[in-house]
Amino acid sequence: MELNIGAEDPVDSVMLHIRGSGDDVLTPVFRLAGALRCKVLDCAAGDLITPLETSGWHGFQQYRDSVVPPRH
């Protein structure tokens, strides 16, 4: 997970770049969003990701797996 906050002070947005697979990465993402009192936005789909609606994350993984060859 990579965290970008930009150069502005105060920080007005946070961008997370997530790499990897599985839903276990979403736990710290939602924990961080809760601590910051913000929402999780799927930038590719333009939809919110919630603990009950993770289709954006699953869709990204399916897309990634179709265009990036697996590492061996």
C-alpha positions as CSV (number, residue, x, y, z in Angstrom):
1,M,0.0,0.0,0.0
2,E,1.4,3.4,-1.0
3,L,0.1,6.6,0.7
4,N,0.2,10.0,-1.1
5,I,-1.0,13.2,0.6
6,G,0.3,15.9,-1.8
7,A,2.2,19.0,-0.8
8,E,-0.6,21.2,0.5
9,D,-0.9,22.0,4.2
10,P,-3.3,21.2,5.6
11,V,-3.9,18.0,3.7
12,D,-7.2,17.9,2.0
13,S,-7.1,14.5,0.4
14,V,-5.3,11.1,0.7
15,M,-4.6,8.7,-2.1
16,L,-3.9,5.1,-1.5
17,H,-2.3,2.9,-4.1
18,I,-3.1,-0.7,-3.3
19,R,-1.1,-3.6,-4.7
20,G,-1.7,-7.3,-4.1
21,S,-4.7,-9.5,-3.8
22,G,-7.4,-10.6,-1.5
23,D,-9.9,-8.8,0.7
24,D,-7.5,-8.6,3.7
25,V,-6.1,-5.4,2.5
26,L,-9.5,-3.7,2.8
27,T,-9.4,-4.0,6.7
28,P,-6.6,-1.4,7.1
29,V,-8.1,0.8,4.3
30,F,-11.4,1.0,6.1
31,R,-9.7,1.4,9.5
32,L,-7.7,4.4,8.1
33,A,-10.8,5.9,6.5
34,G,-12.6,5.6,9.8
35,A,-9.8,7.3,11.7
36,L,-9.7,10.1,9.1
37,R,-13.6,10.3,9.0
38,C,-13.6,9.9,5.2
39,K,-15.0,7.5,2.6
40,V,-13.2,5.1,0.3
41,L,-13.5,5.9,-3.4
42,D,-12.7,3.6,-6.2
43,C,-11.1,6.0,-8.6
44,A,-11.4,3.6,-11.6
45,A,-15.1,3.1,-11.3
46,G,-16.0,6.4,-9.5
47,D,-18.0,4.5,-6.9
48,L,-17.6,4.2,-3.1
49,I,-16.2,1.0,-1.7
50,T,-17.8,0.0,1.6
51,P,-17.4,-3.0,3.8
52,L,-20.6,-4.4,2.3
53,E,-19.8,-3.3,-1.3
54,T,-16.4,-4.3,-2.5
55,S,-17.1,-5.0,-6.2
56,G,-14.8,-2.2,-7.3
57,W,-11.9,-3.9,-5.5
58,H,-12.8,-7.3,-7.0
59,G,-13.3,-5.8,-10.4
60,F,-9.8,-4.2,-10.3
61,Q,-8.2,-7.5,-9.3
62,Q,-10.0,-9.3,-12.2
63,Y,-8.8,-6.6,-14.7
64,R,-5.3,-6.6,-13.3
65,D,-5.1,-10.4,-13.6
66,S,-6.3,-10.2,-17.2
67,V,-3.6,-7.7,-18.3
68,V,-0.6,-8.5,-16.1
69,P,1.0,-11.9,-16.4
70,P,1.3,-13.8,-13.1
71,R,4.8,-13.9,-11.5
72,H,6.4,-17.3,-11.0
